[in-house]
Amino acid sequence: MKTQLFQVDSFTKEPFKGNPAGVCILEKPAAEKWMQDLAMEMNLAETAFIYPEDDGYHLRWFTPITEVELCGHATLATAHILFETGILHEDQTAKFQTVSGQLTVTKQNNILEMNFPATPALPCPVSNALRKALGGCKILWSGKNNFDYLLEVESEAIITEMRPDFGLLKKVDKRGVIVTAKSENPKFDFISRFFAPAVGIDEDPVTGSAHCTLGPYWLAKLNKTNFTAYQASRRGGIVQVKLIGDRVLLRGKAVTVFQINLV
């Protein structure tokens, strides 16, 4: 089998919406430099690489400049390709071994469901530099985990109108910054945006892994375990979130944009 490369839009049912990801299906492990170079060539938030391992697949994710430890939308895209191409049947489970442990994805009624670890944020003060990078808006709560900062602001309008200073944000000591607020639209529980210039992504359109942090946060605020969330980037995307203990189920759709075979 030749090395196959796909581009998939995740957390959407329409092409050119949601979050685009590269998916590269390998027969065996590839050189890390080659994977990083291909991710740079794709120039997407993340490109996923998989090859068969045990009863599932080994999965890694690369931005254009570095490898990351967890990526939701590229995992969704990868599972979508496995099901769409018939490599996996719809009654099977996609199993991925990653640096963040085993991740699984199932498919039912055209909707993919990912089982991810919850990554709650713990309270921490927000620095003046970070506050300045976000335009000096009032921050209601600030926290962080091993990956990102999480900040709640006063209103949905602050989120949608925010114009961050990406040069300043690039200096933060975490992968990225999640900014969130309670939604004013009754269709959604909360909205968010995600900025990660430190790993080569000024703004990620729809970030599955961020919702592993957002879910536990809004559980404590809204006292519920099921959410419909909207990520308010220019492309936009909807994520269904369900908390079960220390796991987060993320549900969404995906659509293939193109496929090529690599020489």
C-alpha positions in Angstrom: 0.0 0.0 0.0 1.3 3.4 -0.9 1.5 6.1 1.8 -1.8 7.9 1.7 -2.4 11.6 2.6 -5.8 13.1 3.2 -7.1 16.5 4.2 -10.2 16.5 6.4 -12.3 19.2 7.9 -13.3 18.2 11.4 -16.2 19.3 13.6 -18.3 20.2 10.6 -20.5 18.6 8.0 -19.5 21.1 5.3 -16.2 21.4 3.4 -14.1 24.5 4.2 -15.7 24.9 7.7 -14.5 23.5 11.0 -10.8 22.7 11.5 -8.7 21.2 8.7 -6.2 18.4 9.5 -3.8 16.3 7.5 -4.0 12.5 7.9 -1.1 10.4 6.8 -1.6 6.6 6.8 1.7 4.7 7.0 2.6 1.1 6.7 5.3 1.4 9.4 7.0 4.1 11.5 8.5 7.0 9.5 11.4 9.2 10.4 10.5 12.0 12.7 12.2 14.7 10.5 10.1 13.5 7.5 6.9 13.7 9.4 7.8 17.2 10.7 8.7 18.3 7.1 5.4 16.9 5.8 3.5 18.7 8.5 5.3 21.9 7.5 4.4 21.3 3.9 0.7 20.8 4.8 0.8 24.0 6.8 -2.3 23.0 8.8 -2.8 23.3 12.6 -2.0 19.6 12.8 -1.1 16.7 10.6 -1.7 13.2 12.1 0.4 10.1 11.3 -0.7 6.6 12.0 0.6 3.1 11.4 -0.7 -0.3 12.6 0.2 -1.4 16.1 -1.2 -4.3 18.1 -5.0 -4.2 17.6 -5.0 -0.6 16.7 -2.8 2.2 15.5 0.1 4.3 16.8 -0.8 8.0 16.4 1.3 11.2 16.5 0.4 14.8 15.8 2.6 17.5 14.3 2.0 21.3 13.8 4.1 23.0 11.1 6.9 23.5 13.7 6.6 20.9 16.5 5.1 17.7 17.7 2.2 18.0 20.2 1.0 15.7 23.0 -2.8 15.8 22.3 -4.9 16.9 19.4 -8.7 16.3 19.1 -9.6 17.5 15.6 -6.8 15.5 13.9 -7.8 12.4 15.9 -11.4 12.9 14.7 -10.1 13.4 11.2 -8.0 10.2 11.4 -10.9 8.1 12.6 -13.1 9.6 9.9 -10.7 8.4 7.2 -10.4 4.9 8.7 -14.2 4.5 8.7 -14.8 6.3 5.4 -12.2 4.2 3.5 -13.5 0.9 4.9 -10.3 0.2 6.8 -12.6 0.0 9.8 -16.3 -1.0 9.8 -18.8 1.2 11.5 -19.3 -1.3 14.3 -15.6 -1.3 15.1 -13.7 1.0 17.5 -10.7 3.0 16.3 -8.0 2.5 18.9 -5.0 4.8 19.0 -1.9 4.5 21.1 -0.4 8.0 21.8 1.8 9.8 24.3 -1.4 10.8 26.1 -2.5 7.2 26.5 -5.0 5.2 24.6 -7.7 7.2 22.7 -10.7 5.5 21.2 -13.2 6.7 18.6 -16.5 5.1 17.7 -19.1 6.0 14.9 -22.8 5.9 15.1 -25.4 7.6 12.8 -22.6 9.5 11.0 -21.3 11.0 14.2 -17.9 10.3 15.6 -17.3 10.1 19.4 -13.9 10.4 20.9 -13.0 9.2 24.3 -10.3 11.5 25.8 -8.8 12.2 29.2 -10.2 15.2 31.1 -7.5 17.8 31.6 -9.0 20.3 34.2 -7.3 23.6 34.9 -6.2 24.6 38.3 -6.5 28.3 39.4 -3.5 30.5 38.9 -3.0 34.3 38.6 -2.9 35.8 35.1 0.3 37.8 34.3 0.2 41.4 33.1 1.8 40.3 29.9 -0.9 37.7 29.1 -3.6 40.2 30.1 -2.0 42.8 27.7 -1.7 40.2 24.9 -5.5 39.7 25.1 -6.3 43.5 24.9 -6.6 44.2 28.7 -10.1 42.7 29.0 -11.5 41.9 32.4 -10.8 38.3 33.3 -13.3 36.6 35.7 -11.2 33.4 36.3 -7.8 32.2 35.3 -6.2 28.8 35.5 -3.8 26.4 33.7 -3.0 22.7 33.2 -0.1 20.9 31.7 -1.0 22.2 28.2 -2.8 25.5 28.3 -4.1 28.6 30.1 -7.8 28.8 30.6 -9.4 32.3 31.0 -13.1 33.1 31.5 -14.2 36.6 30.4 -17.4 38.6 31.0 -19.2 38.2 27.7 -19.6 36.5 24.4 -18.9 39.8 22.7 -15.5 40.0 24.3 -14.7 36.6 22.8 -15.9 37.4 19.3 -14.3 40.8 19.1 -10.9 39.9 20.7 -7.9 40.7 18.6 -4.9 39.3 20.4 -1.3 40.4 20.1 0.2 37.1 18.8 3.7 38.3 19.2 3.1 38.6 23.0 1.1 35.4 23.1 4.0 33.5 21.5 6.0 34.1 24.7 3.6 32.3 27.0 5.0 29.2 28.8 2.2 26.9 27.7 1.0 25.4 24.4 -1.8 27.9 24.1 -4.5 30.0 25.7 -8.2 29.1 25.9 -10.6 32.0 26.3 -14.2 31.2 27.2 -17.6 32.7 28.2 -21.1 31.6 28.8 -23.0 31.6 25.5 -25.8 34.1 24.9 -27.2 31.8 22.2 -29.6 29.3 23.6 -28.3 26.6 21.2 -24.9 26.6 23.0 -23.8 26.3 26.6 -20.5 28.1 26.2 -18.2 29.5 23.5 -14.5 29.7 23.3 -11.5 30.6 21.1 -8.0 29.1 21.2 -4.7 30.8 20.5 -1.4 28.9 20.2 1.3 30.9 18.4 3.9 29.3 20.6 3.4 26.1 18.6 2.9 27.8 15.2 -0.9 28.3 15.3 -2.1 31.9 15.9 -5.7 30.7 16.2 -6.9 27.2 16.0 -10.4 27.0 14.3 -11.9 24.2 16.5 -9.8 22.5 19.2 -11.0 19.2 20.5 -8.3 18.9 23.3 -9.3 22.4 24.6 -12.7 21.0 25.4 -11.1 18.4 27.7 -10.4 21.4 29.8 -13.5 23.4 29.1 -15.8 20.5 30.0 -14.6 20.2 33.6 -14.6 23.9 34.0 -18.2 24.4 32.9 -19.4 21.3 34.8 -18.5 23.2 38.0 -20.1 26.4 36.7 -23.3 25.1 35.2 -23.7 21.8 37.2 -24.3 19.7 34.2 -22.3 17.0 32.3 -23.6 17.4 28.7 -22.8 20.5 26.7 -23.1 21.9 23.2 -20.1 24.2 22.7 -19.3 26.6 19.9 -15.7 27.6 19.0 -16.0 31.1 17.6 -13.2 31.2 15.1 -13.6 32.6 11.6 -14.4 29.1 10.3 -16.3 28.1 13.5 -17.3 24.7 14.7 -19.6 22.8 17.1 -18.4 20.3 19.7 -20.7 18.0 21.7 -19.1 17.4 25.1 -20.0 14.8 27.7 -18.2 14.2 31.0 -17.9 10.7 32.5 -15.6 10.6 35.5 -12.1 11.5 34.4 -13.0 11.1 30.8 -14.5 13.5 28.2 -16.5 12.3 25.2 -16.2 14.7 22.3 -18.7 14.2 19.4 -18.7 15.7 16.0 -18.7 15.2 12.2 -16.0 15.4 9.6 -15.7 15.6 5.8 -12.9 14.7 3.4 -11.6 17.5 1.2 -9.0 15.6 -0.8 -6.8 12.5 -1.0 -3.4 11.9 -2.7 -0.8 9.1 -2.7 2.7 10.1 -1.8 5.6 8.8 -3.8 
